[in-house]
């Protein structure tokens, strides 16, 4: 049965006055909604049911389901760059970490997301949020130098659907790339973990380097060909001191976790 009325104790939406203070306590999964949008109306009973079923567990896991009404708190939603409704996001005390992008949005998938994210130690590492990425900005010329065998160290390189990212921590709007923002945080973790192994990291803006990205098979990062399809950043490793067979695409598909990429870079370099 779906709830029509809010259950007892169901919290009021956060607003500009209490948003930051609430965020300072643990993790929050926040539903940014408009009371007028059909998808939001569809989500409302699911959200209430999720909150009710999870409320005891939420105290143990220190992760809370919260909402923001973007009609009443329009400035707050503007500050948070909310572009469509409903937008469900994970926040820690430092701010926005990642979006919840699974469909359909069900009580089960929301609770699974909450459990998974509460167990990820990186989400509560607020020192990480103030730390800087070690990734170097690569112009097309720089990348071609690496491919030509001029590098003395291996380089793990990420490719992005933008032309504006000089620093990989930059706050940017990515079109049709729901995963780009969360991967910026993942990429920072990767860059800092690989720096310990003396493996360099770099990032390439595909919109400014269309030929390179298309030749690598990352044409969807150059321009949007299908507005319904979501894009995601790509990653490849360039080995040093070799002029051929020195480029390896990350084989496992996108992940928001750093371990697979770090392991891939270390293993591929060691095996070479």
C-alpha positions in Angstrom: 0.0 0.0 0.0 1.3 3.5 -0.8 1.2 6.3 1.7 -1.1 9.2 0.8 -0.4 11.1 4.0 3.0 11.8 5.6 3.8 9.2 8.4 4.1 10.4 12.0 7.3 12.4 12.6 8.0 12.8 8.8 10.4 15.8 8.6 9.6 19.2 7.0 11.7 20.0 4.0 15.1 21.6 4.7 15.3 25.3 3.8 18.0 28.0 3.4 18.0 28.6 7.2 18.7 25.1 8.4 20.3 23.4 5.3 24.0 23.8 6.3 23.4 23.0 9.9 21.5 19.7 9.0 24.3 18.8 6.6 26.9 19.1 9.3 25.4 15.9 10.9 26.5 12.8 9.0 25.3 11.9 5.5 22.1 13.0 3.8 20.2 11.7 0.8 18.3 14.7 -0.4 15.3 14.8 -2.7 15.2 18.2 -4.4 11.6 18.5 -5.7 8.9 20.7 -7.0 5.3 20.1 -5.8 4.1 20.7 -9.4 6.3 18.2 -11.3 4.5 14.9 -12.2 7.7 12.7 -11.5 7.9 14.3 -8.0 4.3 13.5 -7.3 5.0 10.0 -8.3 8.0 9.8 -6.0 6.3 11.4 -3.0 4.6 8.3 -1.6 7.8 6.2 -2.3 9.9 8.7 -0.4 7.6 8.8 2.6 7.5 5.0 2.8 11.3 4.8 2.4 11.8 7.4 5.2 9.4 5.4 7.5 11.0 2.0 6.9 14.5 3.4 7.2 14.1 5.8 10.1 15.5 3.5 12.8 18.3 2.2 10.7 19.2 5.8 9.7 20.2 6.5 13.3 22.6 3.6 13.3 24.1 4.3 9.9 24.1 8.1 10.4 22.5 8.7 7.0 19.2 10.6 6.7 16.6 11.0 4.0 15.8 14.7 3.6 13.9 16.9 1.2 14.1 20.4 -0.3 11.1 22.1 -1.9 12.6 24.0 -4.7 9.6 26.3 -5.2 9.7 27.4 -1.5 13.6 27.4 -1.4 14.3 28.5 -5.0 17.6 30.3 -4.1 18.9 27.3 -2.3 18.2 25.1 -5.3 19.8 27.7 -7.5 23.0 27.7 -5.3 23.1 23.9 -5.6 22.7 24.0 -9.4 19.5 21.9 -9.4 18.5 21.7 -13.1 15.6 19.2 -13.1 13.2 17.6 -10.6 13.3 15.3 -8.8 17.1 15.4 -8.3 18.2 13.0 -5.6 21.7 13.6 -4.2 24.1 12.4 -1.5 25.6 15.1 0.7 28.2 15.0 3.4 29.1 17.9 5.8 31.3 19.5 3.0 28.5 19.3 0.4 27.4 17.4 -2.7 29.1 14.1 -3.4 27.0 12.3 -6.0 23.6 11.9 -7.5 21.3 8.9 -7.2 20.6 8.0 -10.8 19.0 4.5 -10.7 15.6 4.1 -12.2 12.9 3.2 -11.4 13.2 5.0 -8.0 12.0 2.4 -5.6 12.0 2.1 -1.8 14.4 -0.9 -2.2 16.9 0.9 -4.5 16.9 4.0 -2.3 17.5 2.0 0.9 20.2 -0.1 -0.9 21.9 3.2 -1.9 21.7 4.5 1.6 23.3 1.4 3.1 26.0 1.2 0.4 27.0 4.9 0.8 27.0 4.8 4.6 29.6 2.1 4.4 32.0 4.0 2.1 34.7 5.6 4.3 35.5 8.1 1.6 32.1 9.7 1.9 32.8 10.8 5.5 36.4 11.9 4.8 35.9 15.6 4.9 39.6 16.1 4.8 39.4 14.7 1.3 37.0 17.5 0.4 39.6 20.2 1.2 42.5 18.2 -0.3 43.6 19.0 -3.9 43.6 16.7 -6.9 47.1 15.7 -8.2 45.8 15.4 -11.7 47.6 17.5 -14.4 45.7 19.4 -17.0 46.7 18.0 -20.4 46.4 19.9 -23.7 46.1 17.8 -26.8 49.8 18.4 -27.5 50.7 17.2 -24.0 48.7 14.0 -24.5 50.3 13.4 -28.0 53.7 13.7 -26.4 52.8 11.0 -23.9 51.5 8.7 -26.7 54.7 9.4 -28.7 56.7 7.8 -25.9 58.1 11.0 -24.3 56.8 10.2 -20.8 59.3 8.9 -18.2 56.5 7.8 -15.9 53.2 6.0 -16.6 50.1 8.3 -16.9 46.6 7.4 -16.0 44.5 9.8 -18.0 40.8 10.7 -17.7 38.7 12.1 -20.6 35.7 14.5 -20.0 32.8 16.0 -21.9 33.8 19.6 -21.4 36.2 22.3 -22.7 36.5 24.2 -19.4 38.2 21.9 -16.9 41.6 23.2 -16.1 41.7 21.8 -12.6 39.9 18.5 -12.1 38.4 19.8 -8.9 36.7 22.7 -10.7 33.0 23.1 -10.1 31.5 22.7 -13.6 28.2 22.0 -15.3 28.5 18.8 -17.3 25.8 18.3 -20.0 24.3 14.8 -20.1 26.8 13.4 -17.7 25.2 12.6 -14.4 28.3 10.7 -13.3 30.8 13.4 -14.0 30.5 15.3 -10.7 30.8 12.2 -8.6 33.8 11.0 -10.7 35.6 14.3 -10.0 35.8 13.2 -6.4 36.7 9.6 -7.4 39.4 11.0 -9.7 40.9 13.1 -6.9 41.1 9.9 -4.7 42.7 8.0 -7.6 45.2 10.8 -8.3 46.3 11.0 -4.6 46.6 7.2 -4.3 48.6 6.8 -7.5 51.0 9.7 -6.6 52.3 7.4 -3.8 53.3 4.9 -6.5 54.8 7.6 -8.7 52.2 7.1 -11.4 51.1 10.4 -12.8 47.5 11.3 -13.5 46.2 13.8 -16.0 42.9 14.9 -17.6 41.9 15.8 -21.1 38.9 18.0 -22.2 37.3 16.2 -25.2 35.4 19.2 -26.4 38.7 21.0 -27.0 40.4 17.9 -28.4 37.8 16.3 -30.6 40.2 14.4 -32.9 42.1 12.8 -30.1 38.9 11.7 -28.3 37.2 10.4 -31.5 40.3 8.4 -32.4 40.3 6.8 -29.0 36.7 5.8 -29.4 35.4 8.5 -27.0 33.4 10.4 -29.6 30.4 10.6 -27.3 32.4 12.9 -25.0 33.1 15.3 -27.9 29.4 16.2 -28.6 26.1 14.9 -27.6 24.8 12.5 -30.2 21.9 11.1 -28.2 20.2 13.4 -25.7 18.6 10.5 -24.0 21.8 8.6 -23.3 24.0 9.5 -20.4 27.7 10.0 -20.9 30.4 9.0 -18.5 34.1 9.9 -18.2 36.6 7.5 -19.7 40.0 6.4 -18.4 43.2 5.1 -20.2 46.8 4.3 -19.1 49.8 5.5 -21.2 53.0 3.5 -20.5 56.3 5.4 -20.6 59.3 4.9 -22.9 57.3 3.0 -25.6 56.2 4.4 -29.0 53.6 1.7 -29.8 51.1 -0.5 -28.0 51.5 1.9 -25.0 47.8 2.9 -24.5 45.4 0.8 -22.5 41.7 1.7 -22.0 40.3 0.9 -18.6 38.4 -2.3 -19.4 35.8 -2.6 -16.6 33.3 0.1 -17.4 32.5 3.2 -15.2 32.7 3.0 -11.4 32.4 5.6 -8.7 34.9 3.6 -6.7 38.6 4.3 -7.0 40.0 0.8 -6.3 39.5 -0.8 -9.7 41.2 2.1 -11.5 44.2 2.2 -9.1 44.6 -1.6 -9.3 44.4 -1.4 -13.1 47.1 1.3 -13.3 49.5 -0.5 -10.9 49.0 -4.0 -12.5 49.3 -2.9 -16.1 52.5 -0.9 -15.3 54.0 -3.7 -13.3 53.2 -6.3 -16.0 54.8 -4.1 -18.7 
